[in-house]
Amino acid sequence: MGKHRSVLPRRHCGSLKLQRAANLAGVLASPPMSNAVTGDTAELERPKRSAVTGWVLYDLANTVFSMGVVSLGFPLWVRDQVGARGADRTVGLVTALSMGVIFVLSPVLGSMTDRARRRLPFLVVSTLGCVALTAALGAVAYWPTLVAFALANILYQAGLQFYDALLPSVSTPSTRGRIGGIGVGVGYLGSVVAVALATARAKLNAPHCQFFAATALVFLLLSLPCFLWVKEKPNPAPGPVWSPGAMARAMRETLATLRQSKEHPGLVRFLIGRVLYTDPINTVITVMMLYSINVAETGGMQKKAAEGAARMVMFGAILFAVVGGFVWGRLVDRWGSRRVLGWVLWLWLVTFALAASLGLLALPWKLLIAVSILAGLALGGTWSADRPLMLELTPPERLGEFYGLYGMVGRFSAVFGPLIWALVTSAVIRAGASALRAQGVGVLVLLVFIVVSMRVLAPLTGARGMRWVG
């Protein structure tokens, strides 16, 4: 599910929906726009419809990778290589390693883009590298494939950071919730593309490497409009980008920002809260396919039928994530990103509680459909609310640096979450429990993180009913 978003190819009707969404986004982009590089708030020309369309389509493109490779293709490939009992541990550790690297690099990369003449070239390079590595997955031996996945995930995560920082170039303060929500909603159509590709591979009994190559090609083609159509205002005072001194200064500035939190009210609280709620969300995105298969197999299904049921569950999550992106984006513009984020976290609390009960109580697998609907709605709301909230807390002239922090905490959670998942599930399995029961315990542990994040963010989100926590 992810953006953290799993696996079907795009239909012609999907193209029409994309065009309608892009047209709506163009209408919503009104004249005033703040300059993210200089901090100038003077009125600039209205973002072109083509720029909005390109930006929205990139959200679709990178979701093809995150859902197709991170959530579906790679876990299934690993499961075929090492078996069901070793899959969680391998996927968790490799994902944690790759996220640890990008965690360290995020603030430096963000500060570099603040000094660069434009941010878009960073997005182009990271995307092309990710595409090339994705095409190699499964076509090489076991260990090289693990390394290629880790590097591809690093570049994908770096690209997300550069992409998010382009939002001011295609929106105005009054339309960021809606345009961001359109990006999220249309982006989840990328999951439909990925699920269709995976379904076609299963029906044709094609090797995994062909699925990875097809995913890489689709990612590339859908990225091109963003590369060609999004136009940034050049940085009028660019500085050194690649020198060791500039990189060291970037790290010092980031640490100083965190120490001087009073100058940026709510920033540190939001970043801490974001670590806590993206931790379980990113983890569930990674393991949802494996969990769904185990639930279905425990209910009596054979392997192929269980995989088909899991794809249906993922498709339900995708469908409602699309709906959620559009609906939550409008709610953000009406009620504000802080309040909406609080509502979304309550929805996540219910979702994780139901998901944990499936594994712990061996409930009927069809309840996974309800979990997928709730998870899809919550996913659409999460990214629709927290990206504009970060922009609200960010000085315009330090957009890259602050989105580096935003990305850094997301990466930290993506290291910590899969690592905790791998450790918890391995420990429970060693104690004699089934893989499904171990996963149920893992989901229960992740639920605790959601509760703590709600408590931390309560002063920002205005969430009532959290005084009983902590």
C-alpha positions in Angstrom: 0.0 0.0 0.0 2.4 2.7 0.4 4.3 5.8 0.6 5.0 4.9 2.6 1.9 2.4 -0.7 1.4 -3.1 -3.2 0.2 -4.9 -6.9 -2.5 -4.2 -10.9 -1.5 -2.6 -15.0 -3.4 0.7 -15.7 -6.7 0.6 -17.6 -7.8 3.1 -20.2 -10.5 4.3 -17.8 -7.7 5.0 -15.4 -6.2 7.4 -17.9 -9.4 9.3 -18.1 -9.5 9.6 -14.3 -6.0 10.8 -14.3 -6.8 13.5 -16.8 -9.9 14.6 -14.9 -7.8 14.8 -11.7 -5.1 16.7 -13.4 -7.6 19.2 -14.9 -9.1 19.7 -11.4 -5.7 20.3 -10.0 -5.0 22.9 -12.7 -8.2 24.7 -11.9 -7.3 24.7 -8.2 -3.9 26.2 -8.7 -4.6 29.9 -8.2 -2.2 32.8 -8.8 -0.5 33.6 -5.5 2.4 31.3 -4.8 5.3 31.7 -2.3 8.8 31.3 -3.6 10.2 28.2 -1.8 13.8 29.2 -2.5 13.9 32.9 -1.6 11.0 33.1 0.8 9.5 35.9 -1.3 5.7 35.9 -0.9 5.0 38.2 -3.8 2.5 37.0 -6.3 4.0 34.9 -9.1 2.4 33.5 -12.3 -0.1 30.7 -11.8 1.4 27.2 -11.9 0.7 25.7 -15.3 -1.8 22.9 -15.7 0.9 20.8 -17.3 3.2 21.3 -14.3 0.4 20.2 -11.9 -0.3 17.2 -14.1 3.4 16.2 -14.2 3.7 16.5 -10.5 0.6 14.4 -9.8 1.7 11.7 -12.3 5.0 11.3 -10.5 3.1 10.3 -7.4 1.5 7.6 -9.5 4.9 6.6 -10.9 6.7 6.2 -7.6 3.8 4.3 -6.1 4.2 1.7 -8.9 7.6 1.0 -7.4 6.7 1.2 -3.7 3.6 -1.1 -4.0 5.0 -3.3 -6.8 8.5 -3.9 -5.5 8.6 -3.0 -1.8 5.1 -4.4 -0.8 4.6 -7.2 -3.3 7.4 -8.3 -5.6 10.4 -8.3 -3.3 8.7 -10.0 -0.3 7.2 -12.7 -2.6 10.6 -13.3 -4.3 12.3 -13.6 -0.8 9.5 -16.0 0.3 10.2 -18.2 -2.7 13.9 -18.1 -1.9 14.0 -18.7 1.9 10.5 -20.0 2.8 7.6 -18.5 4.8 9.4 -18.7 8.2 12.5 -16.8 7.1 10.8 -14.2 4.8 9.8 -11.7 7.5 13.3 -11.6 9.0 15.1 -11.2 5.6 12.7 -8.5 4.3 12.8 -6.7 7.6 16.6 -6.6 7.9 17.3 -5.6 4.3 14.6 -2.9 4.4 16.0 -1.6 7.7 19.5 -1.5 6.3 18.5 0.6 3.3 16.4 2.9 5.4 19.3 3.4 7.8 21.4 4.7 5.0 18.8 7.2 3.7 18.2 8.3 7.3 21.7 9.5 7.6 21.7 11.1 4.1 18.3 12.9 4.2 19.2 16.1 6.0 22.4 16.5 4.0 20.5 16.0 0.7 17.8 18.4 1.7 20.3 21.2 2.6 22.1 20.5 -0.7 18.9 21.1 -2.7 18.5 24.4 -0.9 21.8 25.5 -2.2 21.4 24.0 -5.7 20.1 26.1 -8.6 17.1 23.7 -8.9 15.8 20.6 -7.1 14.4 18.8 -10.1 17.7 17.4 -11.4 18.1 15.6 -8.0 14.8 13.9 -8.6 15.7 12.9 -12.2 19.0 11.3 -11.1 17.5 9.4 -8.1 14.7 8.1 -10.3 16.8 6.9 -13.1 19.1 5.1 -10.7 16.2 3.4 -9.0 14.7 2.4 -12.4 18.0 0.8 -13.4 18.4 -1.2 -10.2 14.8 -2.3 -10.2 15.3 -3.8 -13.7 18.1 -5.9 -12.3 16.1 -7.5 -9.5 15.8 -11.2 -9.8 17.9 -11.3 -12.9 21.0 -11.7 -10.8 21.9 -14.1 -8.0 20.3 -14.0 -4.5 22.8 -11.7 -2.7 23.2 -9.3 -5.6 19.4 -9.0 -5.7 19.3 -8.1 -2.0 21.9 -5.4 -2.6 20.2 -4.1 -5.7 16.9 -3.8 -3.8 18.6 -2.0 -0.9 20.2 0.5 -3.3 16.9 1.0 -5.3 15.0 1.6 -2.1 17.6 4.2 -1.0 17.2 6.1 -4.3 13.4 5.8 -4.2 13.3 7.3 -0.7 15.6 10.1 -1.7 13.4 10.9 -4.7 10.4 11.1 -2.4 12.1 13.9 -0.5 12.9 15.8 -3.6 9.4 15.3 -4.9 7.7 16.5 -1.8 9.7 19.7 -1.8 8.3 20.5 -5.3 4.8 20.9 -3.9 5.1 24.8 -3.6 6.0 24.9 -7.3 2.6 23.5 -8.4 0.3 24.9 -5.7 -0.6 27.9 -3.6 -1.2 28.0 0.2 -4.9 27.8 -0.3 -4.8 24.7 -2.6 -2.0 22.6 -1.2 -4.4 20.3 0.7 -6.4 19.6 -2.5 -3.5 19.3 -4.9 -1.5 17.2 -2.4 -4.7 15.1 -1.9 -5.1 14.7 -5.6 -1.5 13.5 -5.8 -2.1 11.0 -3.1 -5.3 9.8 -4.7 -4.0 9.5 -8.2 -0.8 8.1 -6.8 -2.6 5.1 -5.4 -3.7 4.3 -9.0 -0.1 3.3 -9.3 -0.8 0.5 -6.9 -3.5 -0.7 -9.3 -0.9 -0.8 -12.0 1.4 -2.7 -9.8 -1.3 -5.2 -8.7 -2.2 -5.8 -12.3 1.4 -6.5 -13.3 1.7 -8.9 -10.4 -1.6 -10.7 -11.3 -0.4 -11.0 -15.0 2.9 -12.5 -13.8 1.1 -15.0 -11.7 -1.4 -16.0 -14.4 1.4 -16.4 -17.0 3.7 -18.1 -14.4 6.4 -15.7 -15.5 9.6 -15.4 -13.5 9.9 -12.6 -11.0 12.6 -10.8 -13.0 10.1 -10.1 -15.8 7.8 -8.4 -13.3 10.6 -6.3 -11.9 11.7 -5.2 -15.4 8.1 -4.3 -16.4 7.7 -2.3 -13.1 10.9 -0.4 -13.9 9.7 0.5 -17.4 6.4 1.8 -16.1 8.1 3.8 -13.3 10.3 5.5 -15.9 7.5 6.3 -18.4 5.2 7.8 -15.8 8.0 9.9 -14.4 8.8 11.7 -17.7 5.9 14.2 -17.5 7.2 15.5 -14.2 10.8 15.8 -15.5 9.6 17.7 -18.6 6.7 19.8 -17.3 7.4 21.0 -13.8 9.1 24.3 -13.9 10.9 25.7 -10.8 11.9 29.2 -10.1 15.8 29.1 -10.2 17.6 29.8 -6.9 18.9 33.4 -7.3 21.8 32.7 -5.0 23.0 29.2 -5.4 25.9 27.9 -3.4 28.4 25.0 -3.4 26.5 21.7 -3.4 29.0 18.8 -3.5 32.0 20.1 -1.5 32.8 18.3 1.8 32.7 21.6 3.7 29.2 22.3 2.3 28.0 18.9 3.4 29.4 19.3 6.9 27.8 22.7 7.2 24.5 21.2 6.2 24.7 18.7 9.0 25.6 21.4 11.5 22.6 23.5 10.4 20.3 20.5 10.8 21.5 19.8 14.3 21.2 23.5 15.2 17.6 23.6 13.9 16.7 20.7 16.2 18.4 22.3 19.2 16.7 25.7 18.6 13.2 24.2 18.5 11.6 27.2 20.1 12.3 29.2 16.9 10.0 26.7 15.0 7.0 26.0 17.3 5.6 22.5 17.0 8.4 21.3 14.7 10.2 18.9 17.1 6.9 17.6 18.5 5.6 16.9 15.0 8.9 15.2 13.9 8.8 12.9 17.0 5.1 12.1 16.5 5.8 11.4 12.8 8.5 8.8 13.8 6.0 7.1 15.9 3.1 6.9 13.5 5.1 6.3 10.3 7.0 3.4 12.0 3.9 1.1 12.1 2.5 2.4 8.8 5.6 1.8 6.8 6.1 -1.6 8.4 2.6 -2.7 7.6 3.0 -1.6 4.0 6.1 -3.8 3.8 4.6 -6.9 5.4 0.9 -6.7 4.5 1.1 -9.1 1.6 2.9 -11.8 3.7 0.4 -11.3 6.5 -2.6 -11.6 4.2 -1.2 -14.8 2.6 -0.7 -16.4 6.1 -4.2 -15.5 7.2 -5.7 -17.0 4.0 -3.6 -20.2 4.3 -4.6 -20.6 7.9 -8.2 -20.4 6.8 -7.6 -23.4 4.6 -6.5 -22.0 1.2 -3.8 -23.4 -1.0 -0.8 -21.3 -1.8 -2.0 -19.9 -5.2 -5.5 -19.2 -3.9 -4.0 -17.5 -0.8 -1.9 -15.3 -3.0 -5.0 -14.4 -5.0 -6.9 -13.5 -1.9 -4.0 -11.4 -0.7 -4.0 -9.5 -4.0 -7.7 -8.9 -3.6 -7.1 -7.5 -0.1 -4.4 -5.2 -1.5 -6.6 -4.0 -4.3 -9.3 -3.1 -1.7 -6.7 -1.0 0.2 -5.6 0.6 -3.0 -9.1 1.5 -4.1 -10.0 3.2 -0.8 -6.6 4.9 -0.6 -7.5 6.6 -3.9 -10.9 7.7 -2.5 -9.2 8.7 0.8 -6.6 10.9 -0.9 -9.3 13.0 -2.7 -11.6 13.2 0.4 -9.0 13.9 3.0 -7.3 16.5 0.8 -10.5 18.6 0.7 -10.9 18.1 4.5 -7.4 19.5 5.0 -8.2 22.7 3.1 -11.4 23.1 5.1 -10.4 22.0 8.6 -6.7 22.2 8.6 -3.9 19.6 8.4 -3.5 19.4 12.2 -7.1 18.4 13.0 -7.3 16.0 10.1 -4.1 14.2 11.1 -5.6 13.7 14.5 -8.7 12.1 12.9 -6.6 9.9 10.7 -4.6 8.5 13.7 -7.8 7.5 15.4 -8.7 5.6 12.2 -5.3 3.9 12.3 -5.9 2.8 15.9 -9.1 1.0 14.9 -7.4 -0.6 11.9 -4.4 -2.0 13.8 -6.6 -3.4 16.5 -8.7 -5.3 14.0 -5.7 -6.5 12.1 -4.0 -7.8 15.2 -7.1 -9.7 16.2 -7.0 -11.6 12.8 -3.6 -13.1 13.7 -4.1 -13.6 17.4 -7.6 -15.0 17.3 -7.4 -16.7 13.9 -10.6 -14.9 12.7 -12.0 -15.6 9.2 -9.8 -14.3 6.5 -12.7 -12.3 4.9 -12.3 -9.8 7.7 -9.1 -8.8 5.9 -11.4 -6.9 3.5 -12.6 -4.6 6.3 -9.0 -4.1 7.4 -7.9 -3.3 3.8 -10.7 -0.7 3.5 -9.8 1.0 6.7 -6.1 0.9 6.0 -6.7 2.4 2.5 -8.7 5.3 3.9 -6.1 5.9 6.6 -3.2 5.8 4.1 -4.9 8.4 1.9 -5.5 10.6 4.9 -2.0 10.2 6.4 -0.1 11.6 3.4 -2.8 14.2 2.6 -2.5 15.7 6.0 1.2 15.4 7.1 2.8 16.8 4.0 0.9 20.1 4.2 1.5 20.2 8.0 5.2 20.0 7.4 5.0 22.8 4.9 3.1 24.9 7.4 5.9 24.5 9.9 8.7 25.2 7.4 10.4 28.6 6.6 10.2 28.9 2.8 13.9 29.6 2.4 14.8 26.4 4.2 12.3 24.1 2.5 14.9 21.5 1.4 16.5 21.3 4.8 13.3 21.0 6.7 11.9 18.4 4.2 15.3 16.6 4.8 14.3 16.4 8.5 10.8 15.3 7.5 12.3 12.6 5.4 14.9 11.7 8.0 12.4 10.9 10.7 10.4 8.9 8.2 13.5 6.9 7.3 14.3 6.4 10.9 10.9 4.9 11.4 11.4 2.7 8.4 14.6 1.4 9.9 13.2 0.9 13.3 9.8 -0.6 12.3 11.0 -3.5 10.1 13.7 -4.2 12.6 11.2 -4.4 15.4 9.0 -6.5 13.2 11.8 -8.9 12.4 12.9 -9.3 16.0 9.3 -9.7 17.4 8.1 -12.2 14.9 11.4 -14.2 15.1 11.2 -14.3 18.9 7.6 -15.4 18.9 8.2 -18.1 16.3 11.2 -19.4 18.3 8.8 -19.7 21.3 6.8 -22.2 19.3 4.0 -20.0 17.8 2.9 -20.1 14.1 4.0 -17.5 11.6 0.5 -16.0 11.7 0.4 -15.8 15.5 3.8 -14.1 15.5 2.6 -11.6 12.9 -0.5 -10.9 15.1 1.8 -10.1 18.0 3.9 -7.9 15.7 0.8 -5.9 14.7 -0.1 -5.5 18.4 3.3 -4.0 19.1 2.9 -1.6 16.2 -0.5 -0.5 17.6 1.3 0.7 20.7 3.4 3.1 18.6 0.2 4.6 17.1 -1.2 5.2 20.6 2.0 7.0 21.8 2.1 9.1 18.6 -1.4 10.3 19.3 -0.3 11.3 22.8 2.7 13.2 21.6 0.8 15.0 18.8 -2.3 15.8 20.9 -1.2 19.5 21.6 -0.8 20.0 17.8 -3.8 18.1 16.5 -6.2 19.1 19.3 -7.1 15.4 19.6 -9.5 14.9 22.5 -9.5 11.8 24.6 -5.8 11.4 24.7 -5.3 12.6 28.3 -5.8 9.0 29.5 -2.6 8.0 27.6 0.7 8.5 29.5 
